[in-house]
Amino acid sequence: MKLSDSVVTRLHQHPPTQRMFLVPSPSSSSSSSCTCLLKHHHNAVWFRGPTHGRVPYTGRDTCRIWCAKRTGKQRYPSEKKKLRTKHKELLSDSKEKNKFEGTWRLFKLAVPLDQDPGKDSLHVSDALLQQIAKVLKFPVASLLPPQAFTVVRKSFDARKKLKEPKFVHTVDMDVQNLISLEPRCWDFISRLEPKVGLVERVHDERDFSDLRSIIRDCKENKEAVLTGGNGRSNFSKELYKNQATRKPKIAVVGSGPSGLFASLVLAELGADVTLIERGQPVEKRGRDIGALVVRRILELESNFCFGEGGAGTWSDGKLVTRIGRNSGSVLAVSLLCSIYKVDVCILFLTWTKLQESFHCKVMKTLVQFGAPEQILMDGKPHLGTDRLVPLLRNFRQHLQDLGVTIKFGTRVDDLVIEDGHVLGVMVSESADKLRLTSKKMEYDAVILAVGHSARDIYEVLHAHNVELIPKDFAMQLPYGSAVASSLLACIVYNLGLIHVGLRIEHPQELINSIQYAELASEVCHGRGKIPVADYKVANYIDKEDFNEVVLTSTGPSEICINGMSFSQRASKWANAALVVTVTAKDFEALNYDGPLAGVKFQREFEQRAAMMGGGNFIVPVQTVKDFLENKLSVTSVPPSSYRLGVKAANLHQLFPIHITEALKHSLVTFDKELPGFICNEALLHGVETRTSSPIQIPRNIDSYESTSVKGLYPVGEGAGYAGGIISAAVDGMHAGFAVAKQFSLFHGDVESVLGKAPNVGVVKY
């Protein structure tokens, strides 16, 4: 996407805090490729104008940028050139390779809803065989053997611009198996030609192996050279080397996705790993959360934020990425590419290939630990808390079998630093609130994989003069040779901004009706043919289909909430985040400055919400209609999924006026896109503040080591490099290999095994 110079100039002059992104998703649930930031048939991006002064947002300074999906003649010359080049490469590759060997991938095979078995069926149906036969130009679909085809992706597309809703499939075709079962296909395969985005060869499936298989290949092929589809060696000679000397002792702080995957890599490669977690294993953590919900007993170190698996365990379990052809991340990078004159097509296509590889490695690893194989095929993969709990038990057992020492209920109180190098950590039992039993544990390196709620760790780092960058400053783009890598990071890392706002909740049946119309009856509480309807109401937030509002506070005087759902999504509620971008100017308005200003800013509104609720973890709420009219209705509020109680309050008193006005404007905008969004049953809950880490800990782009302290490796969401299960796992995976390479447990090129990882900002997968 290329923007005019005048538009780019206007946007570049305004700091990020002065831009309110309000970009709805498609007007109904759609396929993975359609789960994007821009509405396909009505694409517009709204940027809030220079109204950051303490005046209401009127919308007069809004500029509207049309970003329609370009196809055919509408594509820019650079896009056409890139597609022509890729098509030539496919044709050349097709000529060089035997068409009757390997695997072909068939995309965009659409089966009408009434002919498809439904969302939970991943076998090759008769209707799908008919679509495959059309691509192959095979006359009799019933003669095609289903055994030769494998569904690798399935998603539901119910956009209102379509004549009828469809399930869209991506299918792999094993050519040798096909011809052996049906020899009459030989002639049709011989005439098959590749076409970008429709019919392509699968080059090397090793690129999409699970993490354990990759490491096993490292061990078993230390003298072998395995060539990937790009012609380069995936494994060089002596890629893996097991030291005869003492194993390096590595401490991994935090058992969220980044900590678990970093531990897995290092343990598999031979390190002596200790995993330190302030919270409890999932079994005990579940009981602590039950005590909070039922008896209002908040365990400060074992709750919705702290414990095995991290905050994502008792959340939604979404496994989606934000990289799509029209995603918000791509929108952001398109704008930046226009500013810095970088070819967005080359950049985007390069990154999406790498991102697919990262995503697949993590997903297949999760399947190895007990996740259903369906997540590999779903267009919108989702686990849910009920499936994450047994998965984490299996993950833990495997780490222990590898020799990893896991210390639950152990809090890191301090870092042991001498001469600018980390020598270990000071720890105490989490139950010791006064930290009287703190003891020293020595390590060769410390991987800091804490979550975004570990605010005491930020204070420890600040006390040791470890560089901490407030999030809005973390993504200032450099000029020169580093621009390309910075832009790559921006694709995934959403410009590194902080968001605050509210959660909005509707009855799930209402959302189903808005999105599916007459098809809503097919949902059947998550057990029907079509998936539960979802929607997006704020930029930089993943697709929202949470079923329950839960308390994510880590202190008794704060109220912070999030959403949670189980695998079936059978709840009668649907809630989502409604957030606004904030930066340093907002912090300064409240007299907060310094590296921890964002933390203080978050805490300020969490404490305000607690006071408005009256204490005892009661959440202040207001109906959407009352919020828009700035009034407090005397009638009772609609029912809420929040189980600790709600209290009617005027949420206008919660935020500064410019944030409130921006939230109001977004509600009105989305009611236009989703008629019925503003209704009597819609209820706003306060407050949503922890969408991402408020700071970033700078690190070396290759070694992942802190730029301030040797031996310290900040990774994951708390360090400002991730924002969800998949992104955190990807970051931990790369960090594990980088640390292993530092200690000579791993030799060769990490990128040749995993691909180049982005290394700046905050990702929201």
TITOR-789725 format. One line per 8 residues: number of its first residue (from 1); for each residue x, y, z of C-alpha. Coordinates in steps of 0.1 Angstrom, whole numbers, plus 2048, in hexadecimal, padded with zeros to 3 digits. Each point is the difference from the previous one (the first is absolute). Layout:
<pts>
NUM = X:Y:Z; ...
</pts>
This chain:
<pts>
1 = 800:800:800; 80D:822:7F7; 7F3:820:80E; 803:822:7F1; 81C:817:80B; 7E8:819:80F; 7EE:7E6:815; 821:7F1:80B
9 = 80C:822:80A; 7E1:807:815; 803:7DE:811; 826:803:806; 7FB:822:811; 7E8:7F2:81A; 80F:7EC:81C; 7F0:7DD:805
17 = 7EC:80B:81E; 7ED:817:7E9; 7F4:7E4:7EA; 7E1:7ED:809; 7FE:7E0:7EB; 7DC:7F5:7FB; 800:7E5:7E6; 7E5:7E6:801
25 = 804:7DC:7F5; 7E9:7F1:7E6; 7DB:804:807; 7FE:7DB:807; 816:7E3:809; 817:7F7:7E4; 81D:7EA:7F6; 823:804:80D
33 = 80A:814:7E2; 7E2:816:806; 806:805:826; 810:821:7F9; 800:823:80D; 7EF:810:7E2; 7DD:7FA:7F5; 803:7F2:7DD
41 = 7E2:811:7F0; 803:821:814; 824:805:809; 80A:81F:813; 81A:80A:81A; 7F7:81B:818; 81D:815:80F; 7F7:817:81C
49 = 80C:823:7F9; 814:817:816; 7E8:803:81C; 815:7F3:81C; 7FB:81F:814; 7E6:7FC:81C; 7E3:806:7E9; 7E5:7E8:7F4
57 = 807:7ED:7E0; 7E9:80E:7E5; 80B:7ED:7E2; 805:81F:7EB; 825:7F9:7FC; 7FB:7DC:7F5; 810:7F6:7DF; 7F1:7E2:7EF
65 = 818:7EA:7EC; 7F1:7E7:7E8; 813:7DF:800; 7EA:7E9:7EB; 80D:7DD:7F9; 812:803:7DE; 7FC:7E5:7E6; 805:7FD:7DB
73 = 805:822:7EF; 7FD:812:822; 822:7F3:80C; 81D:817:800; 81C:7FA:7E7; 817:7F4:81C; 7E6:7E7:80B; 7FB:7F4:7DC
81 = 825:7FC:7FB; 804:7EC:81F; 7E4:7E9:7F7; 80E:7FB:7DD; 822:7F8:80E; 7F2:7E7:819; 7EB:7F0:7E4; 81F:7FD:7EA
89 = 812:7F0:81D; 7E4:7E7:805; 800:7F7:7DB; 825:7FC:800; 7FF:7EB:81F; 7E4:7EB:7F0; 816:7F9:7E2; 81E:7F7:814
97 = 7EE:7E9:817; 7EB:7E1:7F6; 7DC:809:803; 7F9:7DD:80B; 815:802:820; 7FA:811:820; 7E2:814:80B; 7EA:81B:7F0
105 = 7EC:818:814; 7DD:80B:7F4; 7F2:820:80F; 7DE:811:802; 7EB:7E1:7FC; 7DE:80D:80A; 7E4:7E8:80A; 7DD:80E:807
113 = 7F4:7FD:823; 7E3:7E9:7F7; 818:7E7:7F0; 81B:800:81B; 800:7EA:81F; 808:81E:816; 81C:811:813; 80B:7E1:814
121 = 804:7E9:7E1; 822:800:7F0; 7FC:7E3:7E9; 7FF:803:7DA; 7DA:801:7F9; 7F0:7F9:7DE; 7F9:825:7FB; 824:808:806
129 = 80A:7E5:7E7; 7EB:812:7E7; 813:820:805; 821:7EE:7FD; 7F4:7F0:7E0; 7F9:822:7F2; 824:80B:807; 80E:7E1:7F0
137 = 7E6:801:7E4; 7F9:7DC:808; 7DE:7F6:7F2; 7F3:7E8:81B; 805:80D:824; 7F4:7DF:810; 81D:7EE:7F0; 81A:815:813
145 = 80D:7EC:81E; 7FB:815:821; 81F:7EF:80E; 817:815:7E9; 7F4:821:80E; 805:810:822; 7ED:81E:80E; 81B:818:80E
153 = 7E9:81E:806; 7DB:805:804; 7ED:820:808; 7DD:80E:7FE; 7F9:81D:7E9; 7DE:811:806; 806:823:7F3; 7E0:810:7F6
161 = 80D:809:7DE; 801:7DB:7F7; 7E2:7EF:7F0; 802:7E4:81A; 816:7F7:81D; 81C:7E8:7F9; 81B:7EC:811; 821:808:7EF
169 = 81A:7E4:7FF; 825:7FD:7F9; 809:7DD:7F5; 821:7ED:7FB; 801:7E7:7E4; 818:7E3:801; 806:7FB:7DB; 811:7DE:802
177 = 7E5:7F2:817; 7E5:80F:7E9; 80E:7F0:7E0; 806:7DF:811; 7DB:7FF:80B; 7F2:80F:7E1; 818:7FD:7E2; 7E8:813:7E9
185 = 80A:820:812; 822:7FF:7F0; 7F6:813:7E1; 7EF:81B:815; 81E:805:817; 816:803:7E2; 7EC:81E:7F5; 7FE:810:822
193 = 812:821:802; 808:814:820; 7EE:820:807; 808:818:81C; 7E7:7FD:81D; 7EC:7E4:7EF; 817:7E3:7F6; 823:7FE:80E
201 = 81B:7E6:807; 809:7F8:824; 826:803:7FF; 80C:7F1:821; 7EA:7F5:81C; 81E:800:818; 7FC:826:802; 7DF:7F9:813
209 = 80C:7E5:818; 7F9:802:825; 81B:80E:817; 80A:7DE:80F; 804:7F1:7DD; 817:81D:7F6; 816:7FB:81E; 800:7DB:7FA
217 = 80C:806:7DD; 81B:816:80E; 80D:7E3:815; 7FC:7E4:7E6; 80E:814:7E2; 81E:810:80F; 815:7F5:7E2; 7E4:802:7E7
225 = 7F5:81C:7E9; 7DB:802:7FB; 7F6:817:7E4; 7E1:815:803; 7E8:80C:7E5; 814:820:7FD; 81F:7ED:7F6; 813:809:820
233 = 80B:7E8:81A; 7E8:7FD:81E; 81A:7EE:814; 825:806:7FC; 81B:7E8:80B; 804:7FD:825; 7E1:815:805; 7FB:7EF:822
241 = 81D:7FB:818; 7FC:7F1:822; 81A:80F:817; 816:7E7:814; 805:81B:81A; 7E8:80D:81B; 7DD:807:7F3; 7F8:825:801
249 = 7E7:808:81C; 7E3:815:7F2; 7E4:80F:815; 7DF:806:7EE; 7EA:818:814; 7DB:7FB:7F7; 7ED:7E2:7F3; 7EB:811:7E6
257 = 803:7F7:7DC; 821:811:7FA; 810:7F1:820; 7F3:7DD:7F7; 80C:800:7DD; 822:80F:809; 804:7E5:81B; 7F6:7E5:7E7
265 = 81A:80B:7E6; 81C:803:81A; 7F8:7DF:812; 7FF:7ED:7DF; 821:80F:7F6; 811:7F6:821; 7FF:81D:817; 7F9:7FD:826
273 = 7E0:814:802; 7ED:80C:81F; 7DD:80D:7F9; 7F6:819:81C; 7DB:808:803; 7F1:817:81B; 7DE:7F0:7FB; 7F3:7DD:805
281 = 7FC:7E2:7E8; 7DF:800:7ED; 7F0:7E8:819; 806:816:81E; 7FB:820:7EC; 7DE:7F4:7F5; 7F6:7FC:825; 80D:823:808
289 = 7EC:80F:7E4; 7E2:7EE:80C; 805:80F:823; 802:822:7F0; 7E0:7FC:7EC; 7EC:7EF:81C; 80E:80E:820; 811:820:7F4
297 = 822:7F5:80D; 81B:80E:7E9; 821:7ED:802; 819:81A:7F6; 818:7E7:7F0; 7E7:7E7:7F1; 7E3:80F:7ED; 7F4:808:7DD
305 = 822:810:7F8; 81A:7EC:813; 805:7DB:7FE; 80A:7E4:7E8; 7F8:808:7DC; 7FF:826:807; 7E2:817:7FC; 7F4:7EE:7E0
313 = 7F7:7E0:813; 7E1:80F:80F; 7F7:816:7E3; 7F4:7F6:7DD; 81B:7EA:7F3; 800:811:7DE; 81A:7F3:7E8; 7FB:819:7E4
321 = 819:817:7F1; 7FB:824:7F5; 810:7FB:7DE; 7E7:800:7E5; 7FF:811:7DE; 7EB:81C:80E; 809:7FE:825; 807:81E:816
329 = 824:7F7:801; 802:800:7DA; 7EE:822:800; 81A:80E:818; 81D:7F3:7EC; 7F1:80D:7DF; 7FF:823:80F; 824:7FD:80C
337 = 80B:7F2:7DF; 7F1:81E:7EF; 813:817:817; 821:7EE:7FC; 7FD:7F7:7DB; 802:7DA:807; 7EF:7E7:7E9; 7E3:7F4:815
345 = 7F9:7E2:7EA; 823:7F1:804; 801:808:825; 7DD:7F1:806; 805:7E1:7EC; 822:7F9:810; 7F1:804:823; 7E0:7EC:7FA
353 = 815:7E2:7F5; 815:802:820; 7E2:807:816; 7EF:7E1:7F2; 81E:7EB:808; 803:80E:824; 7DB:7FB:806; 800:7DC:7F3
361 = 81D:7F6:815; 7EF:80C:820; 7DE:7F1:7F6; 80E:7DE:7F8; 814:800:820; 7E0:808:813; 7EF:7E2:7EF; 81D:7EA:80B
369 = 7F7:80A:824; 7DB:7F8:7FD; 7EF:81C:7EC; 7E7:7F3:7E7; 80D:7FC:7DD; 7E2:816:7F5; 813:81F:80A; 818:7F9:7E2
377 = 7E3:803:7E8; 7E8:819:80F; 800:822:7F0; 7FC:80F:823; 811:7E7:817; 7F6:801:825; 807:7EA:81D; 7ED:80D:81F
385 = 80A:7FD:824; 7F3:7DD:804; 818:7F3:7E5; 81E:815:80B; 801:7F1:823; 807:7DC:7F6; 817:80C:7E4; 815:812:81A
393 = 802:7E2:816; 80E:7EC:7E3; 818:81C:7F8; 80C:801:824; 805:7DA:801; 815:801:7E0; 816:81C:80E; 805:7EC:820
401 = 809:7E1:7EB; 81B:815:7EF; 80E:809:822; 7F2:822:804; 7FC:80B:825; 7DF:812:804; 7FB:816:81F; 7DC:80A:805
409 = 7F6:819:81B; 823:810:7FD; 802:825:7FB; 81E:813:7F2; 807:81C:818; 820:80E:7F0; 81B:7FB:7E6; 824:7F9:80B
417 = 815:817:7EA; 825:807:802; 814:814:7E7; 7E3:802:7E8; 7FB:7DB:7FF; 7E3:7EB:80E; 80E:7E5:818; 7DF:7F3:80C
425 = 7DF:809:812; 7F4:805:823; 7E0:7EC:807; 7E8:7F9:81C; 7E0:7EC:804; 7E2:812:7F2; 7EE:7FA:821; 81B:815:812
433 = 7F0:822:7FA; 81B:812:814; 81C:7EE:7EC; 812:7F6:820; 80D:7DF:7F2; 810:80E:7E0; 81E:7EB:7F4; 819:803:7E4
441 = 800:7E8:7E2; 81D:802:7E8; 7FC:7FC:7DB; 814:806:7E0; 7E3:812:7F0; 7DD:80B:809; 7E3:800:7E6; 7E6:819:80C
449 = 7DF:7F3:7F3; 7E8:811:818; 7DD:80D:7F6; 7F4:824:7FD; 7F2:800:823; 822:7F9:811; 804:824:80A; 817:7F8:81D
457 = 819:7F2:7E7; 7FF:821:7ED; 809:812:820; 81D:7E8:807; 80D:807:7DD; 7FC:825:804; 813:7FF:821; 81D:7EF:7EE
465 = 800:81B:7E5; 7F6:7E6:7E5; 7F3:815:7E3; 7DA:800:7FE; 7EE:812:7E4; 7DC:80C:803; 7ED:7EE:7E5; 7F7:81E:7EA
473 = 825:808:7FC; 80A:7DC:7F9; 7F5:802:7DC; 810:820:7F4; 80D:7F6:7DE; 825:805:7F6; 80C:80C:7DF; 81A:7ED:7EC
481 = 807:7DB:7FD; 7EB:7F5:81D; 7E0:80D:7F1; 7F6:7E0:7EF; 804:7EB:820; 7ED:81A:814; 7E4:800:7E7; 7FF:7DA:801
489 = 7FC:803:826; 7E4:819:7FB; 7EC:7E7:7EC; 7FC:7EA:81E; 806:818:81C; 7E4:819:7FC; 815:81F:804; 807:7F8:825
497 = 7E5:815:810; 7EC:7FD:820; 7DA:7FD:802; 7E6:806:81B; 7DB:7FE:7FF; 7E2:7EB:80A; 7F1:7DE:7F9; 7DF:7FF:7EE
505 = 7E9:7E2:804; 7E1:7F5:7EC; 7EB:7E1:801; 810:7E6:7E8; 7DF:7FA:7EF; 7FF:825:7F7; 823:7FF:7F0; 7F7:7E0:7EE
513 = 7E1:812:7F2; 814:81F:7F6; 81B:7EC:7EE; 7EC:7E2:7F2; 7DC:80D:7FD; 7EA:7E2:7F8; 81E:7E8:805; 802:808:825
521 = 7EC:7E1:808; 81C:7EB:7F2; 818:80A:81C; 7EF:7EA:81B; 816:80D:81C; 821:7F6:7EF; 7F4:7DD:7F6; 7F0:808:7DF
529 = 80C:801:7DC; 80E:823:801; 817:810:81A; 7F5:818:81B; 7FF:823:7F1; 81C:818:80A; 809:824:7F8; 81B:81A:805
537 = 7F9:821:810; 823:80F:804; 820:802:7EC; 81D:7EC:80D; 7EA:7E7:812; 7FC:7DD:7F4; 7DF:7F3:7F4; 7E9:802:81F
545 = 7E9:7E4:809; 805:7FD:825; 7E3:7F1:814; 807:80C:823; 80E:81F:810; 81A:7F7:81A; 815:813:81A; 825:803:7F7
553 = 80A:817:81D; 820:7F7:812; 7F8:816:81E; 7E2:805:817; 7FD:825:7F9; 7FF:7FD:7DA; 7E6:7F5:7E7; 80C:7F3:7DE
561 = 7EB:7E9:7EB; 804:7EA:7E1; 7EC:7E5:7EE; 801:7DB:802; 7EF:7E3:7ED; 801:7DA:7FE; 804:7EB:7E1; 7DC:7FD:7F7
569 = 7F8:824:806; 7DE:7F5:80D; 7FA:81F:816; 7E3:817:7FB; 817:81E:800; 818:810:7E8; 818:81B:80B; 81C:813:7F0
577 = 81A:81B:807; 7F8:825:7F6; 821:812:804; 811:821:7F6; 825:805:7F9; 812:814:81B; 825:80C:801; 817:817:813
585 = 7EB:81F:7FD; 7E4:7EF:813; 819:7F5:81B; 80D:824:803; 7DD:80D:804; 7FE:7ED:821; 823:80A:809; 80F:7DE:7FA
593 = 822:7FE:7F0; 81E:7E9:7FE; 803:7DD:7F3; 7E4:7F3:816; 7E7:81B:7F7; 7EB:7E8:7ED; 7FD:7E9:81E; 7F6:81D:816
601 = 7E6:80A:7E6; 7F1:7DE:7FF; 7FF:7FE:826; 7EF:822:802; 7E1:7F4:7ED; 7FF:7DE:810; 7FE:811:822; 7E5:818:7F4
609 = 7EC:7E3:7F3; 803:7EF:822; 7F3:81F:812; 7E3:804:7E8; 7F7:7DB:806; 800:806:826; 81A:7E5:807; 7FE:7DB:805
617 = 809:7FB:7DB; 7DF:80D:7F4; 803:80E:7DD; 7F0:822:7F5; 7E9:7FC:7E2; 7EA:816:7EA; 7E9:7F8:7E3; 80D:80B:7DE
625 = 7E2:817:7FB; 805:811:822; 825:804:7F8; 7F9:811:7DF; 7E7:817:811; 817:806:81E; 7E6:7F7:81A; 7FB:7E6:81C
633 = 7E0:7EE:7FC; 7ED:7F9:820; 7F3:7DF:7F3; 813:7E0:806; 81C:7F7:7E7; 7FE:7E1:7E9; 80E:7DF:80C; 826:7FC:7FD
641 = 816:7E1:7FE; 817:810:81A; 7FB:7EA:81E; 80D:816:81C; 7E5:81A:7FC; 7FB:821:7ED; 7F5:822:80A; 7F0:81B:7EA
649 = 817:81E:7FC; 807:81D:7E9; 81E:7F4:7ED; 805:824:7F3; 811:806:821; 81A:7E5:7FA; 815:80E:7E3; 80B:822:7F4
657 = 7E7:810:7E8; 813:7F9:7E0; 801:7DB:807; 7DB:7FF:809; 7F7:813:7E0; 815:7E8:7EB; 7EF:7E2:810; 7DE:810:7F9
665 = 809:807:7DC; 80B:7DC:7FB; 7DF:7F2:80D; 7EC:816:7E8; 817:7F5:7E3; 7FC:7DC:807; 7DB:802:804; 7FF:80C:7DC
673 = 815:7E2:7F5; 7EE:7E7:817; 7DC:80C:804; 7F3:7F7:822; 822:803:810; 7F2:81C:816; 7E3:7F1:812; 7F0:7FE:822
681 = 813:7E0:809; 822:80D:7F7; 814:806:820; 822:812:805; 817:7F4:81C; 81E:813:80E; 81D:7FE:7FC; 816:7EF:7E5
689 = 824:80B:803; 817:7E3:7FC; 7FE:7F9:7DA; 826:800:7FE; 81F:808:814; 804:825:807; 826:7FE:7FB; 81A:7F0:7EB
697 = 822:7F2:80B; 819:807:7E3; 814:7E2:7F5; 819:7F6:7E5; 7EE:7F7:7E0; 815:7E0:7FB; 80A:7F4:822; 7E0:80B:812
705 = 816:80C:81D; 7F7:81F:812; 813:81F:7F4; 805:80B:824; 80A:7E0:812; 814:7E2:7F4; 7F0:7DE:806; 7DC:80E:802
713 = 7E9:7F6:7E4; 7DE:812:800; 7E5:7ED:7EC; 7DB:7FE:7FC; 7E3:817:809; 80E:80F:820; 820:80B:7EE; 7EB:811:7E5
721 = 806:7E6:7E4; 7DF:7ED:7FF; 7DB:803:807; 7F0:7DE:7FF; 805:7DA:802; 80F:7FB:7DD; 816:81F:7FF; 80E:7FA:822
729 = 808:7DC:7F7; 811:80B:7E0; 815:819:813; 80A:7E6:81A; 808:7E7:7E6; 818:818:7EE; 80F:80B:821; 807:7DC:80A
737 = 814:7FA:7E1; 812:821:804; 80A:7F9:824; 80B:7DC:7F6; 816:80F:7E5; 810:817:819; 80A:7E2:816; 80B:7EB:7E2
745 = 7E4:7E7:804; 7F5:809:7DD; 815:808:7E2; 7F7:80D:7DE; 7E6:819:7F4; 7E1:803:816; 7EE:811:7E3; 805:7E2:7E9
753 = 7ED:7EB:819; 7E5:817:80D; 801:81E:7E8; 807:824:808; 7EC:80C:81E; 7F5:824:805; 80F:810:81E; 7F1:821:808
761 = 7DF:80A:80F; 7E2:7EF:80D; 7EE:7E5:7ED; 7DB:7F8:803; 7F9:7DD:7F3
</pts>
